[in-house]
């Protein structure tokens, strides 16, 4: 499980998440992404790692709302301090 440390609205339909993911933060390289699955049989959704802080053990993900609803809309209700029920693969 991964904990959300901070959420922020960057603009209309764009949300940013700072997530505690120490192993991914230490190993990630520019241009890499994570695969998010909201549940065991869910859609595999790639999200680019916008930033990382290996010292703090965090990664930053940004998500833009789309016109076509998909499973990633399940990200929207999460707030800082909550633990994500996702599977996150770096």
N, C-alpha and C positions, 0 to 999 in steps of 0.2 A: 504494500500500500504506500502511496505517496501523499504527502501533506502539502496543501496549498498554503504558502506563506503570505502571498499578496495577490490581489486581483485589481485590475485597473481597466477602466474604459478608455481606450485610446482615441476613439471617434465613434461615429455612428456605425454600429454593427461590428466593431473591432474590439476584442477583449484580450487582455494580456494576463498571463498566469505565471507567477514565480513559484516553482515547485521544488520541494526538497527531494533531490535525487543525486546523492553524493557520487555514486559509482559512475553514472552517466556524465556528470559534470567534470569528473577527472579525466575521462577517456574521450570525450567528444572532440571532433575536429570541425573547422569551419565548413558550412554547407551540409552538415549531417542533419538527420531528422530522427524523430522517435515515432514508433507505431503505437497508437492508442487504441485500445479495445475497451469499450464500456462494460462488457460482460463476456463470459467465456465463449459464446457463439456469436459475438458481435462483429460488425464490420471493422476491418483493419484500416485505420485512418492515419495517414502520414502527416505529421506536423513538424515544420522546420524548427530547429532550436535557434531562437533569435539571439540568445545570449547565455553565457554560463559563468559561474563563479566557483572554480574548484576549491577555493579556500573556505567558502561558505557552504559548499555542497549543494548549490542550487542551479537549476536551469530555468530559462524563461521561454515560454511558448506564447505565440500570438495566434488568435483565431478570428477569421473574418466570417461574418454571417453570410450565407449564400441564399440565392433565390430558390434553389431546389433544396427542400428539407432533407436532411440525412441524419444519421445517427450522431454525428458530432454536435448536433444541437443539444445533446445531453450534457455538454460541458457548461452551458450557460448558467444553470442554477447554483453552481458551486461557488463558495466564498472563502476568503482567507480563514485559516484555522481548521478547515474541514479536511478529512482524509479522503482521498480519491479511491473509489472502488474499482479503478481501472487496472488494466494490465498495460504496463508501459515498457516498451522494448527499445533500447538504444542501439 
